[in-house]
Amino acid sequence: MVSEAEIKRQVRDFYDQVGWQEVSEGCYQNAAYEDLRPVSSEYIHRCHLRLLRHLKADGRCLLDAGCGPIQYPEYLEYSRGYNFRVCADISFVALLEARKRIGAHGLYVVADIARLPFEDDVFDGVVSLHTIHHLHPEEHLRAYQELHRTLARDSSAIIVNGWDNPPLTVLTNWLIHLIEKLYRIIKPPANNSQGVGKIDRLPVEIQHQSQTGTYVRKHDARWLAKEVGSRMPVQIWCWRSVSVRLLRTLIHEKWGGRVLLRGLFWLEEHMPHFFGKYGQYPLIVIHKTAGKQ
């Protein structure tokens, strides 16, 4: 089995050498794992801002654990009311890029989320986005405990991390497979000039990714309730219920994609715990009460 130290080295090397390399101004290689098309932009934007509902609006320091380069404009909003944003990441390149965006508003620390070099109860808010799943599975609980330990009393930490094979994703996989199969059947060979018109008329253009990513291991909602919920107060809300693969395959302008996503967002707003538990990406809130560690 791969050691914890080797996994960290692989993750650090991936983000230093690949993930956080700019391909254009403000756009990184890691954007391949997000849907940045205009048809999805409103939905993605509104999902990003869901964190603000659970964070304190202001305070002395916000910890961004696994900050990356703070690559999306919405991420800037999380620390707007804080004196400082403490950016902690295992990737030195990520911290350099984050500094380009927030400058003196940030404090930058090369750190392991499972062994944070901070004292207890020091952060008035904590965010951690798509980071814990890069750890060895045996370190996941420790990372949650570290975020809780460093959180100030009567404050909240917000963690966004994907589930492993969530039910709603499993239920829609058949439709994704069908659409992808149909696309491959309809799409003519590249050297068949007579088929160009068919491609132009297609309402869907599926984006396949060929890159090899880095180490990722995920748990499910049952694991979170048992292992983390038994040790600290945890709530599960919805950050985003659908995967990037589903968005790229089924959501398109010619299929009324914007309207479909507005409807999906409405459902997520009205059933946030259901979509958080059974959808792709939960928004996990850990609260530290005033009278307890």
Backbone bond lengths (Angstrom), bond angles and torsions (degrees), N, CA, C in turn:
res aa  C-N    CA-C-N  psi(-1)  N-CA   C-N-CA  omega(-1)  CA-C   N-CA-C  phi
1 M - - - 1.470 - - 1.530 109.62 -
2 V 1.304 117.22 141.57 1.461 121.79 -179.05 1.524 109.51 -67.26
3 S 1.317 117.58 135.24 1.457 121.89 -177.51 1.529 111.03 -75.11
4 E 1.342 114.86 161.81 1.457 120.11 177.53 1.530 110.86 -60.63
5 A 1.323 116.16 -41.59 1.467 120.11 -178.70 1.526 111.34 -64.74
6 E 1.328 117.58 -40.02 1.460 120.99 179.72 1.525 111.10 -67.65
7 I 1.332 116.73 -38.88 1.469 119.96 177.36 1.531 110.25 -61.38
8 K 1.313 116.72 -43.95 1.470 119.81 179.74 1.530 111.00 -62.69
9 R 1.340 115.72 -40.63 1.465 118.95 178.56 1.516 110.37 -62.43
10 Q 1.346 117.42 -44.03 1.459 120.99 179.87 1.525 111.64 -62.10
11 V 1.325 116.23 -44.11 1.465 120.62 -179.71 1.522 110.25 -64.64
12 R 1.331 117.02 -46.47 1.468 120.63 179.17 1.523 111.20 -59.84
13 D 1.331 116.67 -45.73 1.464 120.42 -178.99 1.523 111.33 -64.16
14 F 1.338 116.88 -39.38 1.465 119.82 179.57 1.530 110.72 -60.95
15 Y 1.320 116.64 -48.39 1.463 118.69 -176.52 1.531 112.13 -74.04
16 D 1.317 117.86 -34.33 1.461 119.52 177.45 1.525 111.83 -68.15
17 Q 1.331 116.92 -38.90 1.463 121.32 -171.58 1.530 113.79 -99.50
18 V 1.343 117.14 -22.49 1.464 120.16 -175.84 1.521 112.02 -128.23
19 G 1.337 116.40 -65.31 1.463 121.32 -168.06 1.507 115.48 -55.84
20 W 1.360 116.44 -42.54 1.466 119.03 -176.68 1.518 112.97 -105.03
21 Q 1.320 116.32 28.68 1.459 120.83 170.69 1.529 108.92 -89.48
22 E 1.321 116.54 128.62 1.465 120.64 -178.80 1.531 111.07 -72.60
23 V 1.333 116.27 132.63 1.456 121.22 173.00 1.525 110.51 -100.00
24 S 1.321 116.30 -20.65 1.461 123.40 170.60 1.517 105.52 -158.10
25 E 1.319 117.49 174.02 1.453 119.86 -174.87 1.528 111.33 -59.08
26 G 1.333 116.22 118.37 1.455 121.58 178.19 1.512 115.18 75.88
27 C 1.323 118.59 5.12 1.461 121.96 -179.36 1.523 108.83 -122.02
28 Y 1.332 115.79 126.64 1.454 121.18 -173.44 1.524 111.51 -110.34
29 Q 1.322 115.23 162.16 1.457 120.61 177.17 1.525 111.22 -54.79
30 N 1.327 116.60 -34.48 1.458 120.71 -177.38 1.524 112.64 -66.66
31 A 1.330 117.51 -12.01 1.460 120.51 176.80 1.526 112.25 -62.55
32 A 1.336 117.15 -15.26 1.457 120.70 176.62 1.519 111.80 -60.65
33 Y 1.342 116.72 -19.71 1.463 120.64 -177.69 1.518 112.32 -97.47
34 E 1.326 117.76 10.00 1.459 122.33 176.59 1.517 108.93 -128.14
35 D 1.325 116.61 159.01 1.458 121.65 177.04 1.526 108.18 -98.59
36 L 1.315 116.53 104.14 1.461 121.90 -176.00 1.525 112.82 -103.67
37 R 1.337 117.62 14.73 1.468 120.16 -179.51 1.532 111.13 -70.99
38 P 1.324 117.95 152.14 1.470 120.79 178.93 1.525 113.80 -56.96
39 V 1.321 118.33 -34.16 1.455 120.86 -177.19 1.527 111.52 -63.32
40 S 1.320 117.39 -27.40 1.464 121.25 -177.71 1.525 113.10 -102.56
41 S 1.308 117.94 -4.94 1.471 121.17 -168.74 1.531 112.70 -62.47
42 E 1.323 117.90 -42.87 1.465 119.96 -179.08 1.524 111.10 -62.89
43 Y 1.321 116.43 -44.67 1.464 121.28 179.98 1.527 110.90 -63.39
44 I 1.331 117.44 -47.59 1.461 121.46 -179.99 1.526 110.57 -60.99
45 H 1.337 116.22 -42.92 1.465 121.57 179.12 1.525 110.68 -58.04
46 R 1.302 117.34 -47.59 1.470 121.21 -177.26 1.530 111.29 -67.59
47 C 1.320 116.97 -33.40 1.470 120.10 176.48 1.520 110.86 -66.31
48 H 1.330 117.32 -43.02 1.465 121.21 178.92 1.528 111.18 -57.75
49 L 1.318 116.94 -38.59 1.465 120.77 -174.85 1.522 113.06 -77.79
50 R 1.313 118.31 -8.21 1.463 120.52 178.51 1.531 112.42 -60.65
51 L 1.320 117.84 -26.20 1.463 120.00 -179.56 1.523 112.11 -61.81
52 L 1.329 116.87 -31.36 1.456 120.60 -174.47 1.527 112.09 -63.77
53 R 1.311 118.03 -23.31 1.465 121.06 -179.10 1.525 112.11 -68.39
54 H 1.319 116.67 -23.08 1.462 120.62 -172.56 1.523 113.36 -110.94
55 L 1.320 117.49 -8.89 1.466 122.29 178.14 1.526 110.91 -92.21
56 K 1.316 116.51 149.29 1.454 119.29 167.10 1.522 108.66 -61.17
57 A 1.315 115.99 141.41 1.465 119.77 -177.15 1.519 112.38 -70.14
58 D 1.340 117.16 -26.12 1.462 119.70 -178.87 1.523 109.63 -150.53
59 G 1.310 114.80 170.81 1.459 120.95 -178.77 1.515 109.48 164.84
60 R 1.338 114.54 -175.58 1.471 118.68 -178.76 1.524 110.93 -79.14
61 C 1.339 117.26 -54.51 1.463 120.30 -175.35 1.517 111.22 -134.87
62 L 1.321 115.72 133.98 1.460 123.06 170.18 1.521 107.67 -107.44
63 L 1.322 116.92 129.05 1.464 120.86 174.46 1.515 109.40 -91.31
64 D 1.318 116.63 126.65 1.460 123.08 171.95 1.527 106.57 -109.44
65 A 1.333 116.20 97.70 1.464 122.49 -172.66 1.525 109.76 -90.96
66 G 1.338 115.38 109.60 1.456 120.52 -171.59 1.516 108.79 83.73
67 C 1.328 115.80 50.18 1.468 121.78 -167.99 1.520 114.00 -67.26
68 G 1.365 117.79 -27.32 1.455 118.24 -170.72 1.522 109.65 60.10
69 P 1.319 117.52 -156.87 1.467 120.38 -179.43 1.535 113.41 -88.68
70 I 1.348 116.78 12.27 1.471 121.56 -173.38 1.530 108.22 53.16
71 Q 1.325 115.13 58.48 1.458 121.29 -163.23 1.522 116.39 -79.14
72 Y 1.332 118.71 -13.49 1.464 119.55 -179.00 1.523 109.98 -113.99
73 P 1.336 118.26 142.70 1.472 120.29 -177.71 1.521 113.42 -56.39
74 E 1.329 117.27 -34.42 1.462 120.30 -178.44 1.528 111.79 -63.11
75 Y 1.331 116.67 -29.74 1.468 120.31 -179.50 1.526 111.61 -61.69
76 L 1.326 117.07 -28.59 1.458 120.62 -179.96 1.526 111.98 -64.51
77 E 1.335 116.22 -27.24 1.459 120.47 -176.10 1.525 112.70 -68.39
78 Y 1.327 117.77 -26.10 1.463 120.59 -173.82 1.526 112.21 -62.38
79 S 1.320 117.69 -33.06 1.472 120.42 -176.21 1.519 113.25 -109.94
80 R 1.328 117.46 11.63 1.467 119.34 -173.84 1.528 112.44 -59.98
81 G 1.329 118.37 -34.56 1.456 121.14 -178.87 1.521 114.54 -91.56
82 Y 1.332 117.58 5.65 1.463 121.78 -177.79 1.528 110.90 -102.16
83 N 1.312 115.75 152.79 1.461 119.56 177.23 1.524 111.35 -66.66
84 F 1.339 115.50 -40.79 1.457 120.53 -178.09 1.521 110.48 -141.04
85 R 1.322 114.99 148.18 1.460 122.38 170.22 1.531 106.69 -110.63
86 V 1.316 116.30 115.38 1.459 121.07 179.43 1.518 107.68 -88.00
87 C 1.320 116.05 109.39 1.454 122.43 -177.64 1.519 109.02 -93.82
88 A 1.326 116.56 115.71 1.460 121.62 179.91 1.516 108.78 -118.58
89 D 1.319 116.53 126.84 1.459 120.11 -179.03 1.524 108.94 -154.90
90 I 1.318 115.63 150.77 1.463 120.67 177.20 1.528 111.38 -77.76
91 S 1.333 116.04 -16.24 1.464 122.53 -177.97 1.528 110.63 -97.06
92 F 1.329 116.46 119.66 1.462 120.86 177.21 1.529 111.04 -66.37
93 V 1.327 116.35 -35.94 1.463 120.60 177.93 1.526 110.32 -62.19
94 A 1.337 117.30 -40.73 1.465 120.58 178.03 1.515 111.28 -58.29
95 L 1.321 116.63 -43.18 1.463 120.29 -178.78 1.529 111.87 -67.42
96 L 1.322 116.60 -38.03 1.469 119.72 176.44 1.522 110.92 -62.13
97 E 1.338 116.40 -41.81 1.459 120.18 179.81 1.520 111.16 -69.86
98 A 1.337 117.19 -38.63 1.467 120.32 177.88 1.530 110.49 -62.10
99 R 1.333 115.99 -37.85 1.461 119.68 -179.68 1.526 111.86 -64.31
100 K 1.337 116.93 -31.31 1.469 119.98 176.88 1.531 110.93 -62.60
101 R 1.319 117.08 -28.08 1.463 120.96 -174.88 1.519 114.02 -90.90
102 I 1.331 116.93 -36.91 1.465 117.22 -173.50 1.520 113.43 -120.95
103 G 1.327 117.80 -6.31 1.462 121.04 171.54 1.515 114.61 50.25
104 A 1.345 116.54 -125.69 1.458 122.08 -174.55 1.520 112.87 -71.74
105 H 1.309 117.75 -11.63 1.475 120.65 175.51 1.526 110.58 -70.82
106 G 1.335 117.22 -17.17 1.453 121.31 -176.28 1.511 113.64 -106.77
107 L 1.321 115.48 152.62 1.460 124.32 167.43 1.519 105.72 -119.58
108 Y 1.335 118.46 133.13 1.459 121.36 -165.20 1.531 110.56 -119.77
109 V 1.338 114.86 124.61 1.464 120.50 -173.82 1.528 109.29 -135.08
110 V 1.329 116.85 124.90 1.461 120.58 169.81 1.523 107.01 -74.53
111 A 1.325 117.11 116.15 1.459 119.94 -172.24 1.517 111.17 -152.70
112 D 1.327 113.70 154.94 1.455 124.35 176.49 1.527 107.51 -98.47
113 I 1.315 117.62 123.85 1.463 121.18 -176.25 1.524 112.46 -62.03
114 A 1.319 117.62 -23.86 1.466 121.02 178.83 1.526 112.50 -85.69
115 R 1.343 117.57 -5.18 1.468 122.29 179.06 1.531 108.24 -146.60
116 L 1.301 116.07 66.80 1.457 120.27 -174.23 1.529 111.11 -70.03
117 P 1.341 117.58 134.52 1.468 121.82 -176.32 1.531 112.75 -87.86
118 F 1.329 116.89 43.73 1.460 121.07 -176.53 1.532 109.92 -125.38
119 E 1.319 115.71 155.96 1.453 121.12 178.19 1.527 110.78 -73.71
120 D 1.321 115.79 169.28 1.457 121.65 178.21 1.530 110.49 -69.19
121 D 1.335 116.11 149.10 1.477 123.11 166.58 1.526 113.78 59.94
122 V 1.333 118.69 36.98 1.471 118.92 -172.95 1.528 114.38 -105.13
123 F 1.329 119.19 -17.68 1.468 120.24 -173.59 1.525 111.19 -107.81
124 D 1.327 115.66 129.44 1.461 121.04 179.31 1.531 112.28 -76.27
125 G 1.312 116.23 -13.38 1.463 121.88 174.96 1.516 109.21 -159.15
126 V 1.320 116.39 150.69 1.461 121.87 179.25 1.520 108.70 -137.29
127 V 1.330 116.62 135.25 1.460 121.62 170.34 1.527 108.18 -127.99
128 S 1.314 115.59 145.97 1.461 121.62 174.73 1.515 107.95 -147.87
129 L 1.315 116.04 114.24 1.461 121.62 -172.07 1.522 111.18 -115.07
130 H 1.326 116.43 118.59 1.469 122.97 172.68 1.535 111.58 53.69
131 T 1.303 116.54 46.47 1.464 121.64 -176.06 1.520 113.13 -120.17
132 I 1.324 117.55 -47.06 1.463 120.87 -173.20 1.520 111.78 -59.19
133 H 1.331 117.39 -31.33 1.474 118.60 -178.28 1.533 113.00 -68.91
134 H 1.327 118.07 -8.33 1.464 120.28 176.01 1.533 112.61 -86.92
135 L 1.315 117.12 -3.49 1.454 121.08 179.90 1.525 111.33 -88.24
136 H 1.323 115.18 159.70 1.463 120.68 168.69 1.536 107.87 -57.77
137 P 1.343 119.55 138.43 1.473 121.08 -176.58 1.520 114.47 -52.05
138 E 1.322 117.05 -33.66 1.463 119.53 -179.18 1.524 112.45 -71.99
139 E 1.336 117.37 -10.32 1.465 120.99 178.49 1.533 113.20 -98.86
140 H 1.310 117.97 -6.42 1.462 119.83 -176.48 1.525 111.84 -60.01
141 L 1.326 116.69 -49.89 1.464 119.74 -179.75 1.527 110.46 -60.25
142 R 1.314 117.11 -42.10 1.469 120.88 179.57 1.521 110.94 -59.44
143 A 1.331 117.61 -37.78 1.467 120.58 179.20 1.532 110.61 -64.73
144 Y 1.334 117.20 -44.25 1.470 119.41 176.21 1.528 110.48 -60.31
145 Q 1.317 117.12 -41.16 1.456 120.73 -179.90 1.527 111.58 -65.34
146 E 1.326 117.13 -36.88 1.455 120.77 178.41 1.528 111.22 -67.42
147 L 1.312 117.19 -40.95 1.464 120.06 177.67 1.527 110.20 -63.33
148 H 1.338 116.18 -41.58 1.464 120.84 178.57 1.532 111.05 -67.20
149 R 1.320 117.08 -41.21 1.469 121.53 -178.62 1.524 111.99 -60.73
150 T 1.308 117.21 -43.28 1.467 121.01 -175.15 1.530 112.78 -83.16
151 L 1.314 116.97 -8.34 1.464 121.95 -179.33 1.527 110.57 -75.53
152 A 1.335 117.15 137.98 1.461 121.75 178.03 1.525 110.29 -70.12
153 R 1.325 114.77 157.76 1.464 119.76 177.26 1.534 110.44 -61.03
154 D 1.307 115.21 146.42 1.472 122.69 179.48 1.531 111.84 57.73
155 S 1.329 115.64 39.67 1.464 121.66 178.84 1.526 109.27 -134.46
156 S 1.333 116.07 171.42 1.464 120.59 -176.46 1.519 111.88 -128.90
157 A 1.323 114.23 145.62 1.465 122.28 171.47 1.519 107.95 -109.97
158 I 1.322 116.27 137.66 1.463 121.96 -178.51 1.515 108.74 -116.23
159 I 1.327 116.12 121.86 1.464 121.52 -179.17 1.522 108.42 -119.60
160 V 1.319 116.73 129.06 1.463 122.52 172.60 1.519 107.56 -113.17
161 N 1.320 115.63 122.95 1.460 120.74 -177.64 1.524 107.25 -155.38
162 G 1.303 118.62 142.25 1.454 120.84 -178.17 1.516 112.86 -76.10
163 W 1.340 116.09 154.28 1.462 121.66 172.48 1.526 110.61 -85.84
164 D 1.301 115.53 160.67 1.461 122.51 173.17 1.528 109.15 -87.86
165 N 1.328 117.74 112.54 1.466 123.74 178.83 1.529 113.30 48.02
166 P 1.335 118.22 59.87 1.467 120.01 179.49 1.525 111.61 -65.39
167 P 1.334 118.23 150.68 1.472 121.87 -174.31 1.522 114.90 -54.72
168 L 1.329 118.72 -43.50 1.467 119.84 -177.43 1.523 111.44 -66.96
169 T 1.312 117.36 -33.78 1.460 120.66 176.77 1.522 110.36 -69.30
170 V 1.318 116.80 -43.49 1.469 120.80 178.14 1.525 110.67 -60.04
171 L 1.341 116.98 -39.50 1.468 121.25 -178.52 1.524 112.53 -66.75
172 T 1.336 117.40 -29.93 1.468 120.29 -177.11 1.522 113.33 -95.41
173 N 1.332 117.26 -5.94 1.468 119.48 -177.30 1.522 112.84 -60.52
174 W 1.346 116.60 -34.35 1.470 119.24 -178.38 1.528 110.58 -62.83
175 L 1.337 116.23 -39.24 1.466 119.70 -179.48 1.528 110.51 -69.66
176 I 1.317 116.94 -39.40 1.465 120.54 177.13 1.524 109.98 -61.60
177 H 1.331 116.68 -46.72 1.471 120.75 178.97 1.528 110.77 -59.61
178 L 1.334 116.80 -40.32 1.462 120.86 -178.82 1.527 111.35 -64.80
179 I 1.318 116.68 -47.62 1.472 120.91 -179.78 1.529 110.25 -62.49
180 E 1.324 117.16 -43.26 1.458 119.78 179.28 1.531 111.35 -63.99
181 K 1.329 116.23 -38.41 1.462 119.86 178.79 1.526 110.86 -66.18
182 L 1.329 116.44 -43.03 1.465 120.33 178.38 1.527 110.84 -62.65
183 Y 1.324 115.83 -39.65 1.455 119.61 179.70 1.526 110.73 -62.48
184 R 1.317 116.17 -42.16 1.461 119.45 179.75 1.524 111.83 -66.17
185 I 1.332 116.60 -32.65 1.467 120.41 178.44 1.521 110.77 -71.47
186 I 1.328 116.54 -43.14 1.467 121.29 -175.90 1.519 111.70 -74.00
187 K 1.327 116.28 -36.66 1.461 119.98 -175.39 1.524 110.40 -65.90
188 P 1.335 118.35 121.26 1.465 121.04 -179.78 1.518 111.49 -79.13
189 P 1.322 117.61 165.57 1.472 120.21 174.51 1.517 110.73 -57.80
190 A 1.321 116.16 151.32 1.461 120.29 -176.06 1.515 112.55 -63.36
191 N 1.339 117.47 -27.77 1.457 119.77 -176.87 1.526 112.34 -91.60
192 N 1.335 117.26 8.23 1.463 120.99 179.71 1.517 108.42 -96.40
193 S 1.321 116.15 92.96 1.465 120.17 -175.66 1.515 111.94 -64.97
194 Q 1.372 117.78 -23.86 1.457 119.95 -179.25 1.522 111.48 -71.54
195 G 1.330 117.36 -16.65 1.459 118.98 -178.42 1.514 114.37 -94.30
196 V 1.322 117.46 1.28 1.459 120.03 -176.24 1.511 111.34 -60.69
197 G 1.303 117.09 -39.28 1.456 120.45 -178.92 1.511 112.82 -61.53
198 K 1.348 117.04 -35.13 1.463 120.31 178.94 1.525 110.50 -63.24
199 I 1.321 116.06 -42.32 1.449 119.43 179.79 1.521 110.68 -64.49
200 D 1.321 116.88 -41.96 1.461 120.73 -179.61 1.519 111.44 -60.46
201 R 1.341 117.64 -30.88 1.454 120.28 -176.58 1.520 113.24 -88.34
202 L 1.326 118.19 -7.66 1.457 120.02 -178.35 1.528 110.52 -67.37
203 P 1.345 117.96 134.97 1.456 120.78 177.18 1.517 112.78 -81.85
204 V 1.322 118.65 -0.29 1.452 121.05 -176.90 1.515 109.68 -136.50
205 E 1.345 114.51 137.82 1.464 119.62 174.61 1.513 106.97 -131.28
206 I 1.295 115.86 100.97 1.451 121.45 -173.62 1.515 109.59 -77.88
207 Q 1.318 116.09 133.23 1.455 121.46 -179.57 1.523 108.43 -100.22
208 H 1.309 116.93 113.58 1.455 121.67 176.85 1.516 108.70 -98.49
209 Q 1.309 115.88 139.74 1.453 120.79 -179.73 1.522 109.71 -106.98
210 S 1.316 118.05 132.27 1.454 122.27 -178.78 1.530 112.27 -104.17
211 Q 1.354 116.96 -6.55 1.449 118.64 -176.69 1.520 111.43 -68.12
212 T 1.300 114.98 149.30 1.448 120.97 171.15 1.517 107.63 -95.06
213 G 1.310 116.34 124.51 1.454 120.26 -176.45 1.515 111.64 -86.93
214 T 1.329 116.42 -158.17 1.450 121.96 -178.32 1.521 110.02 -112.30
215 Y 1.316 116.13 -174.22 1.459 122.60 -173.86 1.535 110.64 -65.22
216 V 1.333 116.21 127.79 1.467 121.83 177.23 1.527 108.66 -141.13
217 R 1.333 116.45 127.76 1.455 122.81 171.78 1.517 108.45 -135.50
218 K 1.317 116.66 132.01 1.460 120.79 -176.35 1.523 110.85 -124.31
219 H 1.332 115.46 158.56 1.454 122.58 174.72 1.525 109.08 -112.41
220 D 1.325 116.88 -174.83 1.458 121.10 177.52 1.523 109.87 -118.51
221 A 1.339 116.00 178.01 1.464 120.71 -176.26 1.527 111.67 -64.43
222 R 1.323 117.64 -31.75 1.465 120.45 178.60 1.527 110.31 -64.09
223 W 1.330 116.47 -42.99 1.472 119.82 177.84 1.526 110.46 -61.37
224 L 1.337 117.22 -44.18 1.460 120.51 -177.98 1.524 110.57 -61.18
225 A 1.331 117.26 -44.94 1.461 120.48 -178.79 1.525 111.24 -63.87
226 K 1.326 116.67 -40.63 1.458 120.64 -176.83 1.515 112.53 -75.15
227 E 1.330 117.29 -50.41 1.455 120.89 -171.61 1.524 113.47 -84.86
228 V 1.329 116.71 -39.51 1.464 119.97 -178.00 1.529 110.82 -95.57
229 G 1.330 116.46 -44.96 1.463 120.47 -177.26 1.513 114.25 -63.83
230 S 1.325 117.66 -23.15 1.460 120.43 177.49 1.524 112.36 -78.26
231 R 1.331 116.94 -10.16 1.465 121.32 -176.29 1.522 113.79 -113.85
232 M 1.313 117.91 -18.82 1.461 121.30 -177.95 1.528 108.92 -159.01
233 P 1.343 118.02 157.43 1.467 120.32 178.90 1.530 111.25 -66.52
234 V 1.326 116.61 126.17 1.459 121.92 -177.95 1.528 109.78 -132.15
235 Q 1.310 115.96 135.42 1.465 122.09 171.42 1.527 108.81 -123.51
236 I 1.330 116.50 143.83 1.457 121.78 178.59 1.525 108.73 -113.52
237 W 1.313 116.48 117.78 1.456 124.08 175.05 1.529 108.37 -115.62
238 C 1.304 115.66 177.75 1.469 119.60 178.39 1.526 110.09 -96.78
239 W 1.313 116.19 126.33 1.467 120.94 167.83 1.526 108.79 -94.23
240 R 1.320 116.89 -54.43 1.462 122.44 174.91 1.517 107.73 -156.57
241 S 1.328 116.81 130.77 1.465 119.39 -170.81 1.519 113.73 -91.57
242 V 1.336 118.57 -11.31 1.462 120.52 -174.26 1.523 110.92 -120.28
243 S 1.312 115.27 153.70 1.455 121.89 -178.49 1.527 111.32 -82.90
244 V 1.316 116.07 163.00 1.462 121.60 174.77 1.527 110.06 -62.50
245 R 1.309 117.60 -38.19 1.464 120.88 179.60 1.520 110.65 -60.55
246 L 1.332 117.06 -42.90 1.464 119.49 177.99 1.522 111.01 -64.61
247 L 1.323 117.15 -43.66 1.458 119.90 179.65 1.523 111.19 -58.68
248 R 1.321 116.77 -48.71 1.459 120.49 -176.49 1.524 112.28 -67.70
249 T 1.326 116.56 -28.03 1.462 119.41 -177.05 1.521 112.83 -86.63
250 L 1.333 117.72 -39.65 1.467 120.88 -170.32 1.520 114.90 -109.24
251 I 1.320 117.89 -17.50 1.469 120.31 -174.67 1.527 109.60 -104.87
252 H 1.337 115.40 113.27 1.467 121.04 -178.02 1.527 109.61 -146.64
253 E 1.315 115.44 153.01 1.465 121.28 -177.53 1.528 111.75 -54.89
254 K 1.333 116.82 -45.13 1.464 120.15 -175.46 1.526 113.15 -73.97
255 W 1.304 116.04 -10.52 1.466 120.54 176.11 1.531 111.47 -104.23
256 G 1.316 118.00 16.85 1.464 121.33 -179.17 1.515 112.62 68.98
257 G 1.340 116.11 37.98 1.454 120.74 -173.21 1.513 114.84 -59.66
258 R 1.322 118.42 -40.22 1.462 120.59 -178.47 1.528 111.08 -63.88
259 V 1.331 115.84 -41.57 1.469 120.40 179.39 1.521 110.51 -65.92
260 L 1.315 116.87 -41.80 1.468 120.91 178.79 1.531 110.96 -60.82
261 L 1.324 116.81 -41.66 1.458 119.72 -178.81 1.529 111.86 -71.90
262 R 1.324 117.18 -31.70 1.467 118.37 174.38 1.527 110.53 -65.80
263 G 1.330 116.23 -38.44 1.451 119.71 175.87 1.521 111.95 -65.26
264 L 1.323 116.61 -40.97 1.457 120.52 178.37 1.524 110.80 -64.21
265 F 1.323 116.75 -42.63 1.464 119.99 179.39 1.526 110.30 -62.02
266 W 1.340 117.33 -39.39 1.468 121.54 177.89 1.527 110.38 -60.71
267 L 1.319 116.89 -44.04 1.465 120.45 178.60 1.529 110.96 -63.17
268 E 1.323 116.40 -43.39 1.461 119.94 179.34 1.527 111.51 -61.97
269 E 1.336 116.01 -36.96 1.462 119.96 179.23 1.526 111.94 -67.69
270 H 1.319 117.32 -34.27 1.460 121.52 -176.97 1.526 112.50 -86.98
271 M 1.326 117.47 -20.41 1.467 120.96 177.24 1.527 109.88 -133.91
272 P 1.334 117.06 60.33 1.471 120.15 -171.59 1.525 113.63 -66.39
273 H 1.324 117.39 -34.59 1.466 118.97 -178.78 1.531 111.07 -74.35
274 F 1.321 116.80 -37.05 1.469 120.63 177.37 1.522 110.53 -63.12
275 F 1.334 116.74 -51.20 1.464 120.09 -178.30 1.531 111.61 -70.74
276 G 1.331 116.68 -27.73 1.452 119.06 175.71 1.515 112.38 -69.06
277 K 1.315 116.21 -38.73 1.467 120.83 -177.71 1.516 112.62 -78.23
278 Y 1.343 116.98 -37.74 1.459 120.33 -172.42 1.530 114.12 -108.24
279 G 1.350 117.63 -9.88 1.453 120.47 178.36 1.513 112.49 -87.16
280 Q 1.325 116.67 -168.91 1.462 121.37 -171.35 1.525 113.55 -77.53
281 Y 1.347 117.12 -45.82 1.463 119.99 -172.17 1.529 110.82 -124.88
282 P 1.323 117.50 108.16 1.464 119.79 176.33 1.522 111.81 -81.45
283 L 1.297 115.35 155.80 1.449 123.23 169.13 1.529 105.27 -108.12
284 I 1.312 116.56 106.54 1.465 122.79 -172.75 1.524 108.80 -98.14
285 V 1.339 116.49 124.01 1.451 121.64 -179.04 1.527 109.50 -110.88
286 I 1.319 115.86 122.44 1.459 122.60 174.98 1.527 107.35 -110.44
287 H 1.311 116.00 123.22 1.478 119.85 -178.84 1.520 109.52 -113.14
288 K 1.323 115.96 135.90 1.457 120.44 174.19 1.528 107.84 -106.32
289 T 1.302 116.10 116.59 1.460 120.75 -177.42 1.524 110.66 -73.51
290 A 1.327 115.21 162.25 1.459 120.38 -174.19 1.511 112.65 -66.35
291 G 1.316 118.40 -27.93 1.453 120.06 -173.61 1.506 116.03 -102.53
292 K 1.387 118.44 5.21 1.443 120.40 -175.83 1.508 110.74 -132.87
293 Q 1.332 115.27 154.78 1.450 120.77 172.73 1.513 109.37 -76.28
